[in-house]
């Protein structure tokens, strides 16, 4: 007798059940300093400063969420370490490349200090995402003890 396909949850449900808590923690960590950074940017550069702060926040948040997603997707496979390293490349490469491009373009975002804001958010998300990734990659504690 074959098992009912409805008994097995789809793989995305399992992925989302493991990812939503770390993703929420990362979003909160990015959201908490954003009003202060946006206020400072607005006092220094006006509306374009606020836009630069929001672009930096969303860029670093998105790349860190992508890195966490890779870790969750591949942590139970032989490619878990590869996924973690690819996540480091994504989390590091995307913000730095876009930040360097925006700075080199020397437009209004560059004049508003978008690269510096990317660095602030990069360091924040690096800290939080590293802690979350280490917790996700920990082997499950052995609850039962041999007598």
GIMOJO-V747571 format. One record per backbone hydrogen bond with DSSP energy under -0.5 kcal/mol. CO is the residue of the C=O (numbers start at 1). NH is the residue of the N-H. E is the energy in kcal/mol with one decimal. If there is no record, write none. Layout:
# GIMOJO-V747571
CO:NH:E ; CO:NH:E
This chain:
# GIMOJO-V747571
4:7:-2.1 ; 4:8:-0.5 ; 5:8:-0.8 ; 7:9:-0.6 ; 10:13:-1.1 ; 10:14:-1.2 ; 11:15:-2.2 ; 12:16:-2.8 ; 13:17:-2.2 ; 14:18:-1.3 ; 15:19:-1.5 ; 16:20:-2.0 ; 19:23:-2.4 ; 20:24:-2.3 ; 21:25:-2.5 ; 22:26:-2.3 ; 23:27:-2.4 ; 24:28:-2.5 ; 25:29:-2.2 ; 26:30:-1.8 ; 27:31:-2.6 ; 28:32:-2.3 ; 29:33:-0.7 ; 30:34:-0.7 ; 31:35:-0.7 ; 33:37:-2.5 ; 34:38:-3.0 ; 35:39:-2.3 ; 36:40:-2.4 ; 37:41:-2.7 ; 38:42:-2.4 ; 39:43:-2.2 ; 40:44:-1.7 ; 41:45:-3.0 ; 42:46:-1.6 ; 45:48:-0.6 ; 46:49:-0.8 ; 46:50:-1.2 ; 47:51:-2.2 ; 48:52:-2.2 ; 49:53:-2.2 ; 50:54:-2.4 ; 51:55:-2.6 ; 52:56:-2.4 ; 53:57:-2.4 ; 54:58:-2.7 ; 55:59:-2.4 ; 56:60:-2.2 ; 57:61:-2.4 ; 58:62:-2.6 ; 59:63:-2.0 ; 60:64:-2.0 ; 61:65:-2.5 ; 62:66:-2.1 ; 63:67:-1.8 ; 64:68:-2.4 ; 65:69:-2.3 ; 66:70:-2.0 ; 67:71:-1.9 ; 68:72:-2.5 ; 69:73:-2.5 ; 70:74:-1.8 ; 71:75:-1.0 ; 74:77:-1.5 ; 77:80:-1.3 ; 79:83:-2.5 ; 80:84:-2.1 ; 81:85:-2.3 ; 82:86:-2.5 ; 83:87:-2.3 ; 84:88:-1.8 ; 85:89:-2.0 ; 86:90:-2.4 ; 87:91:-3.2 ; 88:92:-2.3 ; 89:93:-2.8 ; 90:94:-1.5 ; 92:96:-1.7 ; 93:97:-2.7 ; 94:98:-2.4 ; 95:99:-2.6 ; 96:100:-2.5 ; 97:101:-2.3 ; 98:102:-2.7 ; 99:103:-2.3 ; 100:104:-2.5 ; 101:105:-2.1 ; 102:106:-0.8 ; 102:107:-0.7 ; 103:106:-0.6 ; 107:111:-2.1 ; 108:112:-1.4 ; 109:114:-2.0 ; 110:113:-1.3 ; 113:117:-1.9 ; 114:118:-2.5 ; 115:119:-2.0 ; 116:120:-2.0 ; 117:121:-2.6 ; 118:122:-2.8 ; 119:123:-2.4 ; 120:124:-2.0 ; 121:125:-3.0 ; 122:126:-2.5 ; 123:127:-2.1 ; 124:128:-2.2 ; 125:129:-2.8 ; 126:130:-2.0 ; 127:131:-1.8 ; 128:132:-2.4 ; 129:133:-2.7 ; 130:134:-2.3 ; 131:135:-1.9 ; 132:136:-2.2 ; 133:137:-2.2 ; 134:138:-0.7 ; 141:143:-0.9
